[in-house]
Amino acid sequence: MRGFLASSIGVTCAAALALPLTPPALAATARPVPAAEAARPAPRAGTPATTPSDRRAAEPSAAGSTQSLPLEPLTRDRATPSAPATEQGLPRRAVRHFSLVGVVWDDPDAELHGRVQVRTRTAGTGTWSGWQDVETHNADHAADLGTPERASGRLRGATAPLWVGDSDGVELRVRSESDDSAADATGHASGTRNLPAAPPLPSGLRLELVDPGEDDGASSGDEEEPRAAGGANAETSALTEASAAAEASAVNADLAPLGATEIAALNRTESEQEYLALNPGALPERQLQAKPYVGPRPGIVTRRGWGANEGLRESGFRYTKKVKAAFVHHTASGNNYRCSQVPSLIRSIYRYHVKSMGWRDIGYNFLIDKCGKIYEGRAGGVAKPVLGAHTLGFNSNSMGIAVLGSYGATKPSKSAVKAVARLTAWKLGLYRVNPKGKTTLKSAGSNLHRKGKKVRLNVISGHRDGFKTECPGRKLYGKLGSARSKAAHYQGR
């Protein structure tokens, strides 16, 4: 792939002049107040009266923004009132529009042992949801130890994000619990067992409310200049933002026109020709003569297609040497989304990863929705070995594919599983890898495999194969065997 890695560099500067400044999926102005919202019914019984600060918070927000609210103690131990609160949260309140929630804290290496629950109010109707659980175990999705991204000083601990749809009110509770509490809840009579004390909650807890922005128009004043590596954001620069958008498009220039919103699907013959074109002079004669096992390239929505604000991410790209494995994930963000909302959902996750968690870009290399559509994730080129932040300990020489949703108890759609197979058949094929085979990766350190250990893995693995985690959920993990067989079939094996 060395020839391909160099091929698009020369077009970046010219592309900056050729591309329009703003992606099609970002809005130009602040969100107008819908008539339904203006006529919102009075709060239900028990809802606190709105204060002036609440009314200010409920004003229309600029498209694409994050509200970060510090949590408050909800309970204290009366015997030791100076001890840290074991329950924090926010009472019910009006806020600016948002569609995705998450909780962050100061130390990225600290764990939140407990339960996070949120209620939200649907914008326009004023209807409050029931309590929804937010997945707290999320540290396994991260950059590897010792990498510049991990050592940036910007990282925070965080829950998984939860998609709630367009909302304008929120209530949150975070309760510390010992690891034995959940197991004991089903079981023991009072006084028959002494449970360990609940651990303290991490310091600096904040609720993040993410508004992804609108689906059309131009960018708003909330856009940032791309971060310099290791540096802080500077004042917004239209030229720099245009250059970043051009840069993100130029790395796919061998696959699609500059500024394309989608990379078109190819048939098997076209994909094999593409494989040879992407590797000029890089393949030995015996491989040039051999049949390439490359699956047909699937259609892929580009970052421009889902409306990525290239001003959020760190400038430049980071690569690994090759792609030897694909780790499959679920985003644990819930299944309550429509496929038409997916660009907004991905923009929200992108903003949460970068602005709330402190990553350089969205962590996953690709994302797949329940309708089977494939989306470009971390910038750097869909055919290239882009270094992600998806599987702590195994980001090198791999790619991360996230199926949008939660699949512990819910079966993934057939379309989503098929898309995993189609994507891996093509991308792994570019690196001459058999999807049904095994590969060896060197661990950078995880809670399952010590640093430096050489680990034998399926080429298509679940996140839980590299890290002790529930991801990608029991139901999706159970479909990986089918995905491997389908991918091998698409490669013609």
C-alpha positions as CSV (number, residue, x, y, z in Angstrom):
1,M,0.0,0.0,0.0
2,R,3.1,2.3,0.1
3,G,2.4,3.7,-3.4
4,F,-1.2,4.5,-2.4
5,L,-0.1,6.2,0.8
6,A,1.9,8.7,-1.2
7,S,-0.3,9.1,-4.1
8,S,-2.9,11.6,-2.7
9,I,-0.5,13.9,-0.9
10,G,0.2,16.1,-4.0
11,V,-3.5,16.8,-4.6
12,T,-4.3,18.2,-1.1
13,C,-3.3,21.8,-1.7
14,A,-5.2,22.0,-5.0
15,A,-8.1,20.4,-3.4
16,A,-8.3,23.1,-0.7
17,L,-9.1,25.6,-3.5
18,A,-11.5,23.2,-5.3
19,L,-13.8,22.3,-2.3
20,P,-16.5,24.5,-0.9
21,L,-15.8,25.5,2.7
22,T,-18.6,23.7,4.4
23,P,-19.9,20.1,4.3
24,P,-23.5,19.6,3.3
25,A,-24.7,18.2,6.6
26,L,-24.0,21.2,8.8
27,A,-26.4,24.0,9.5
28,A,-25.8,27.7,8.9
29,T,-27.7,29.4,11.6
30,A,-29.0,28.8,15.1
31,R,-31.9,26.4,15.3
32,P,-35.2,28.3,15.0
33,V,-37.8,27.6,17.7
34,P,-40.5,25.4,16.2
35,A,-44.1,26.4,16.7
36,A,-44.7,23.2,18.6
37,E,-41.9,24.1,21.0
38,A,-43.2,27.6,21.5
39,A,-46.5,26.1,22.5
40,R,-45.0,23.4,24.7
41,P,-47.5,22.3,27.4
42,A,-46.9,23.3,31.0
43,P,-44.5,21.0,32.9
44,R,-46.0,18.0,34.5
45,A,-46.8,17.8,38.2
46,G,-43.6,17.6,40.2
47,T,-41.5,19.3,37.6
48,P,-39.5,22.2,39.1
49,A,-40.5,25.7,38.0
50,T,-38.0,27.0,35.4
51,T,-35.5,29.6,36.7
52,P,-34.0,32.4,34.7
53,S,-30.9,30.3,34.2
54,D,-33.1,27.4,32.9
55,R,-34.7,29.8,30.5
56,R,-31.4,30.9,29.2
57,A,-30.3,27.3,28.8
58,A,-33.4,26.5,26.8
59,E,-32.6,29.2,24.2
60,P,-32.0,27.8,20.7
61,S,-28.5,26.5,20.3
62,A,-26.0,27.0,17.5
63,A,-25.9,23.9,15.4
64,G,-23.2,21.5,16.4
65,S,-22.4,22.2,20.1
66,T,-21.7,20.6,23.5
67,Q,-23.2,21.6,26.8
68,S,-21.0,20.4,29.7
69,L,-22.7,20.5,33.1
70,P,-21.0,19.7,36.4
71,L,-22.8,17.2,38.5
72,E,-24.1,18.0,42.0
73,P,-24.2,15.7,45.1
74,L,-27.6,14.2,45.5
75,T,-27.0,12.3,48.8
76,R,-24.4,12.3,51.5
77,D,-23.6,10.0,54.4
78,R,-25.1,11.8,57.5
79,A,-22.5,10.1,59.7
80,T,-19.6,11.5,57.6
81,P,-20.9,14.5,55.8
82,S,-17.4,15.5,54.6
83,A,-17.0,12.2,52.7
84,P,-17.4,12.2,48.9
85,A,-21.1,11.8,47.8
86,T,-21.9,8.3,46.6
87,E,-24.7,9.7,44.4
88,Q,-24.4,12.7,42.1
89,G,-26.5,14.0,39.3
90,L,-28.7,16.9,38.1
91,P,-32.3,17.6,39.0
92,R,-34.8,17.9,36.2
93,R,-34.1,21.0,34.1
94,A,-34.6,22.7,30.8
95,V,-31.5,22.9,28.6
96,R,-30.6,23.8,25.0
97,H,-31.4,21.2,22.3
98,F,-29.3,18.1,22.3
99,S,-29.6,14.5,20.9
100,L,-26.8,12.5,22.6
101,V,-25.7,12.3,26.2
102,G,-22.7,11.0,28.1
103,V,-20.8,11.5,31.4
104,V,-17.1,12.3,31.6
105,W,-14.6,12.7,34.4
106,D,-11.1,14.0,34.9
107,D,-8.9,10.9,35.1
108,P,-9.0,8.7,31.9
109,D,-7.6,5.8,33.9
110,A,-10.2,5.9,36.6
111,E,-13.3,3.7,36.4
112,L,-16.8,4.5,37.3
113,H,-18.1,1.6,39.5
114,G,-21.8,2.2,39.6
115,R,-24.9,3.0,37.6
116,V,-25.6,6.0,35.4
117,Q,-29.3,6.7,34.5
118,V,-30.8,9.6,32.5
119,R,-34.2,10.9,31.7
120,T,-34.8,13.3,28.8
121,R,-37.6,15.5,27.6
122,T,-38.6,15.2,23.9
123,A,-38.4,18.6,22.1
124,G,-41.7,19.8,20.8
125,T,-44.0,17.4,22.8
126,G,-42.6,18.0,26.3
127,T,-42.8,14.3,27.0
128,W,-40.4,12.9,29.5
129,S,-38.8,9.5,28.9
130,G,-38.4,6.8,31.6
131,W,-35.0,6.2,33.2
132,Q,-32.4,4.9,30.7
133,D,-29.2,3.2,31.6
134,V,-25.9,4.6,30.2
135,E,-23.1,2.1,29.6
136,T,-20.4,2.9,32.1
137,H,-17.6,0.5,31.0
138,N,-16.1,2.4,28.1
139,A,-12.3,2.6,28.8
140,D,-11.7,-0.4,26.6
141,H,-12.4,1.9,23.6
142,A,-9.2,4.0,23.6
143,A,-5.8,4.7,22.1
144,D,-3.0,2.3,23.0
145,L,-0.7,3.1,25.9
146,G,2.4,5.0,25.0
147,T,1.0,6.6,21.8
148,P,0.9,10.3,21.3
149,E,-2.9,10.3,21.4
150,R,-2.9,8.6,24.8
151,A,-0.3,11.0,26.1
152,S,-1.8,14.2,24.8
153,G,-3.0,15.4,28.3
154,R,-6.5,16.0,26.9
155,L,-8.1,12.6,27.6
156,R,-10.9,12.1,30.1
157,G,-12.7,9.1,31.4
158,A,-16.2,8.6,30.0
159,T,-19.2,6.5,29.7
160,A,-20.4,5.3,26.3
161,P,-22.6,7.9,24.6
162,L,-26.4,7.3,24.5
163,W,-28.6,8.6,21.6
164,V,-31.8,10.1,22.9
165,G,-33.0,12.1,19.9
166,D,-33.9,15.8,19.8
167,S,-34.4,16.8,23.4
168,D,-34.6,19.9,25.5
169,G,-34.8,18.7,29.1
170,V,-32.7,16.3,31.2
171,E,-32.4,14.7,34.6
172,L,-29.5,12.5,35.7
173,R,-28.4,10.3,38.6
174,V,-25.0,8.6,39.0
175,R,-24.9,6.1,41.9
176,S,-21.7,4.4,43.2
177,E,-22.1,0.7,43.7
178,S,-19.7,-2.1,44.6
179,D,-19.1,-4.8,42.0
180,D,-21.0,-7.2,44.2
181,S,-24.1,-5.0,44.5
182,A,-25.8,-6.1,41.3
183,A,-25.3,-9.8,42.0
184,D,-26.6,-9.4,45.5
185,A,-29.7,-7.5,44.3
186,T,-31.3,-10.8,43.3
187,G,-30.3,-12.7,46.4
188,H,-29.7,-12.4,50.0
189,A,-31.9,-11.5,52.9
190,S,-31.0,-8.5,55.0
191,G,-28.2,-9.2,57.4
192,T,-27.0,-12.4,55.8
193,R,-24.1,-10.8,53.9
194,N,-21.8,-7.9,54.4
195,L,-21.3,-6.1,51.2
196,P,-18.1,-4.0,50.6
197,A,-18.6,-0.2,50.8
198,A,-19.4,1.5,47.5
199,P,-16.2,3.0,46.0
200,P,-16.0,6.7,45.5
201,L,-17.2,8.2,42.3
202,P,-14.5,9.6,40.0
203,S,-13.7,13.3,40.4
204,G,-14.8,16.0,38.0
205,L,-18.0,14.3,36.8
206,R,-19.8,16.3,34.1
207,L,-22.9,15.6,31.9
208,E,-22.2,16.1,28.2
209,L,-25.2,17.1,26.1
210,V,-24.3,16.9,22.4
211,D,-26.2,18.7,19.6
212,P,-25.1,17.3,16.2
213,G,-26.4,20.2,14.2
214,E,-28.8,20.2,11.2
215,D,-28.6,18.0,8.1
216,D,-28.1,20.8,5.6
217,G,-26.8,24.3,5.1
218,A,-23.5,25.8,6.0
219,S,-21.4,25.7,9.2
220,S,-22.2,27.9,12.1
221,G,-20.0,30.0,14.4
222,D,-19.4,27.0,16.7
223,E,-16.9,25.5,14.3
224,E,-13.3,25.2,15.4
225,E,-10.0,25.3,13.6
226,P,-8.3,21.8,13.4
227,R,-6.2,21.2,16.4
228,A,-2.5,21.2,15.9
229,A,-0.9,18.0,17.1
230,G,-0.3,18.4,20.8
231,G,-1.5,22.0,20.8
232,A,-4.7,23.9,21.7
233,N,-7.3,25.1,19.4
234,A,-6.7,28.5,17.8
235,E,-9.1,31.1,16.5
236,T,-11.3,29.8,13.7
237,S,-9.7,30.2,10.3
238,A,-11.8,29.7,7.2
239,L,-8.8,28.9,5.1
240,T,-7.5,26.3,7.6
241,E,-10.9,24.7,7.9
242,A,-11.2,24.5,4.1
243,S,-7.7,23.0,4.0
244,A,-8.7,20.3,6.6
245,A,-11.8,19.4,4.6
246,A,-9.7,19.2,1.4
247,E,-7.1,17.1,3.2
248,A,-9.8,14.6,4.4
249,S,-11.2,14.3,0.9
250,A,-7.8,14.1,-0.9
251,V,-6.8,10.9,0.9
252,N,-9.7,9.2,-0.9
253,A,-8.9,10.8,-4.3
254,D,-7.9,7.5,-5.9
255,L,-11.4,6.1,-5.1
256,A,-13.8,9.1,-5.6
257,P,-13.8,12.7,-6.9
258,L,-12.7,15.4,-4.5
259,G,-15.6,16.5,-2.3
260,A,-17.6,13.3,-2.9
261,T,-20.2,12.4,-0.4
262,E,-20.1,8.7,-1.2
263,I,-17.5,6.3,-2.6
264,A,-19.4,4.2,-5.1
265,A,-19.6,0.4,-5.0
266,L,-17.6,-1.6,-7.5
267,N,-18.1,-5.2,-8.8
268,R,-15.6,-7.9,-8.4
269,T,-13.6,-7.2,-11.6
270,E,-13.4,-3.5,-10.9
271,S,-12.3,-4.1,-7.4
272,E,-9.5,-6.4,-8.5
273,Q,-8.3,-3.8,-11.0
274,E,-8.4,-1.2,-8.2
275,Y,-6.3,-3.5,-6.0
276,L,-3.6,-3.6,-8.7
277,A,-3.8,0.2,-9.3
278,L,-3.5,0.9,-5.5
279,N,-0.3,-1.1,-5.3
280,P,1.9,0.0,-8.3
281,G,5.3,-1.5,-7.9
282,A,4.6,-2.7,-4.4
283,L,3.6,-6.3,-5.3
284,P,6.2,-9.0,-6.2
285,E,5.8,-10.7,-9.6
286,R,4.3,-13.9,-8.1
287,Q,1.5,-11.9,-6.4
288,L,0.8,-10.0,-9.6
289,Q,0.3,-13.3,-11.4
290,A,-1.8,-14.8,-8.7
291,K,-5.6,-14.2,-8.5
292,P,-6.3,-11.4,-6.0
293,Y,-8.9,-12.4,-3.4
294,V,-10.5,-9.0,-3.0
295,G,-14.2,-8.7,-2.3
296,P,-16.3,-6.1,-4.3
297,R,-15.9,-2.7,-2.9
298,P,-19.1,-1.7,-1.0
299,G,-20.5,1.8,-1.2
300,I,-19.1,4.0,1.6
301,V,-20.5,7.3,2.8
302,T,-17.5,9.7,3.3
303,R,-16.9,12.0,6.2
304,R,-18.2,14.8,4.0
305,G,-21.3,12.7,3.3
306,W,-22.2,12.5,7.0
307,G,-21.2,16.1,7.6
308,A,-18.0,15.9,9.6
309,N,-16.8,19.2,10.9
310,E,-13.1,18.8,10.0
311,G,-12.4,21.7,12.3
312,L,-12.9,19.5,15.4
313,R,-10.3,16.9,14.9
314,E,-6.5,17.1,15.2
315,S,-4.8,18.0,12.0
316,G,-3.0,15.4,10.0
317,F,-3.4,11.6,10.0
318,R,-1.8,8.7,11.8
319,Y,-1.1,5.3,10.1
320,T,-0.2,1.8,11.2
321,K,1.8,-0.5,8.9
322,K,-0.9,-2.8,7.5
323,V,-4.4,-4.2,8.3
324,K,-4.1,-7.8,9.6
325,A,-7.4,-7.9,11.5
326,A,-10.8,-6.3,11.9
327,F,-12.3,-5.8,15.4
328,V,-16.1,-5.6,15.5
329,H,-17.7,-3.3,18.1
330,H,-21.1,-2.0,19.0
331,T,-21.4,1.7,20.0
332,A,-23.6,0.8,23.0
333,S,-25.5,4.0,22.2
334,G,-29.0,2.4,22.0
335,N,-31.1,1.2,19.2
336,N,-33.7,4.0,19.2
337,Y,-32.6,5.7,16.0
338,R,-33.9,5.8,12.5
339,C,-31.5,5.2,9.6
340,S,-32.3,8.7,8.3
341,Q,-30.8,10.0,11.6
342,V,-27.5,8.2,11.3
343,P,-25.5,11.2,9.9
344,S,-26.6,13.1,13.0
345,L,-25.8,10.2,15.3
346,I,-22.3,9.8,13.8
347,R,-21.6,13.6,14.1
348,S,-22.7,13.3,17.8
349,I,-20.3,10.4,18.5
350,Y,-17.5,12.2,16.6
351,R,-18.0,15.4,18.7
352,Y,-18.3,13.3,21.9
353,H,-15.0,11.5,21.2
354,V,-13.1,14.7,20.4
355,K,-14.6,17.5,22.5
356,S,-15.8,15.5,25.5
357,M,-13.3,12.6,25.7
358,G,-10.3,14.4,24.2
359,W,-9.4,12.1,21.3
360,R,-7.8,13.3,18.1
361,D,-10.7,12.1,16.0
362,I,-13.6,9.6,16.1
363,G,-12.2,6.3,17.4
364,Y,-13.6,3.8,14.9
365,N,-12.3,3.4,11.3
366,F,-15.8,2.5,10.0
367,L,-19.4,2.6,11.3
368,I,-22.4,0.6,10.0
369,D,-26.0,1.3,10.7
370,K,-28.9,-1.2,11.1
371,C,-29.9,-0.7,7.5
372,G,-26.5,-1.9,6.4
373,K,-25.0,1.4,5.2
374,I,-21.3,1.8,5.7
375,Y,-19.7,5.1,6.8
376,E,-16.1,6.3,6.8
377,G,-14.9,6.9,10.4
378,R,-11.5,8.2,11.4
379,A,-9.9,10.4,8.7
380,G,-7.0,9.2,6.7
381,G,-8.4,7.3,3.7
382,V,-10.8,4.3,3.7
383,A,-8.3,2.1,1.8
384,K,-5.3,3.0,4.0
385,P,-4.1,1.5,7.4
386,V,-5.4,4.4,9.5
387,L,-4.5,4.0,13.2
388,G,-7.7,4.1,15.3
389,A,-8.7,4.2,18.9
390,H,-11.1,1.4,19.2
391,T,-9.5,-1.7,20.8
392,L,-7.2,-0.8,23.7
393,G,-4.0,-2.9,23.2
394,F,-4.7,-3.8,19.6
395,N,-5.1,-0.7,17.5
396,S,-1.9,-1.3,15.5
397,N,-2.2,-3.3,12.3
398,S,-6.0,-3.6,12.7
399,M,-9.2,-1.7,11.9
400,G,-12.2,-1.1,14.1
401,I,-15.8,-1.5,12.7
402,A,-18.6,-0.2,15.0
403,V,-22.2,-1.3,14.4
404,L,-24.4,1.5,15.6
405,G,-26.6,0.3,18.5
406,S,-26.5,-2.0,21.5
407,Y,-26.4,-5.7,20.9
408,G,-26.2,-7.4,24.3
409,A,-29.9,-8.5,24.2
410,T,-30.9,-7.3,20.7
411,K,-30.0,-9.2,17.5
412,P,-28.2,-7.2,14.9
413,S,-30.0,-6.9,11.6
414,K,-29.1,-9.2,8.7
415,S,-28.2,-6.0,6.7
416,A,-25.7,-4.9,9.3
417,V,-24.0,-8.4,9.5
418,K,-23.9,-8.5,5.7
419,A,-22.3,-5.0,5.6
420,V,-19.6,-6.2,8.1
421,A,-18.9,-9.1,5.7
422,R,-18.8,-6.9,2.6
423,L,-16.6,-4.3,4.2
424,T,-14.1,-6.8,5.6
425,A,-14.0,-8.8,2.3
426,W,-12.9,-5.7,0.5
427,K,-10.6,-4.0,3.0
428,L,-8.8,-7.1,4.2
429,G,-8.5,-8.2,0.6
430,L,-6.5,-5.1,-0.2
431,Y,-4.0,-6.4,2.3
432,R,-4.1,-10.0,1.1
433,V,-5.8,-11.3,4.3
434,N,-8.3,-14.2,4.5
435,P,-11.3,-13.3,6.6
436,K,-11.7,-16.9,7.8
437,G,-8.1,-17.2,8.8
438,K,-6.1,-16.5,11.9
439,T,-3.5,-13.8,12.6
440,T,-1.0,-12.8,15.3
441,L,-1.0,-9.4,16.8
442,K,1.4,-8.0,19.5
443,S,-0.5,-6.6,22.5
444,A,0.2,-3.0,23.5
445,G,-1.3,-3.9,26.9
446,S,-4.9,-4.7,27.9
447,N,-6.7,-6.3,30.8
448,L,-6.7,-9.6,28.9
449,H,-3.3,-9.7,27.3
450,R,-0.1,-8.2,28.8
451,K,2.0,-5.8,26.9
452,G,4.3,-7.5,24.4
453,K,2.4,-10.7,24.3
454,K,1.9,-12.2,20.8
455,V,-1.8,-13.1,20.6
456,R,-3.3,-15.5,18.1
457,L,-6.7,-14.2,17.0
458,N,-9.4,-14.6,14.3
459,V,-8.9,-12.2,11.5
460,I,-12.4,-11.0,12.2
461,S,-12.6,-10.7,15.9
462,G,-14.9,-9.2,18.5
463,H,-13.7,-6.5,20.8
464,R,-13.9,-8.9,23.7
465,D,-11.2,-11.1,22.1
466,G,-8.7,-8.4,22.8
467,F,-10.0,-6.9,26.0
468,K,-12.2,-8.2,28.8
469,T,-15.5,-6.4,27.9
470,E,-19.0,-7.1,26.8
471,C,-18.5,-5.4,23.5
472,P,-19.7,-6.0,20.8
473,G,-22.6,-7.5,22.8
474,R,-23.5,-11.2,23.0
475,K,-25.9,-11.1,20.1
476,L,-23.6,-9.4,17.6
477,Y,-20.6,-11.5,18.7
478,G,-22.6,-14.6,17.9
479,K,-22.9,-13.5,14.3
480,L,-19.2,-13.1,13.6
481,G,-18.8,-16.7,12.4
482,S,-21.4,-15.9,9.7
483,A,-19.7,-12.7,8.8
484,R,-16.3,-14.5,8.4
485,S,-17.9,-17.1,6.0
486,K,-19.7,-14.5,4.0
487,A,-16.6,-12.3,3.7
488,A,-14.5,-15.2,2.5
489,H,-17.2,-16.0,-0.1
490,Y,-17.2,-12.4,-1.3
491,Q,-13.5,-12.7,-1.8
492,G,-14.0,-15.8,-4.0
493,R,-12.5,-18.3,-1.6
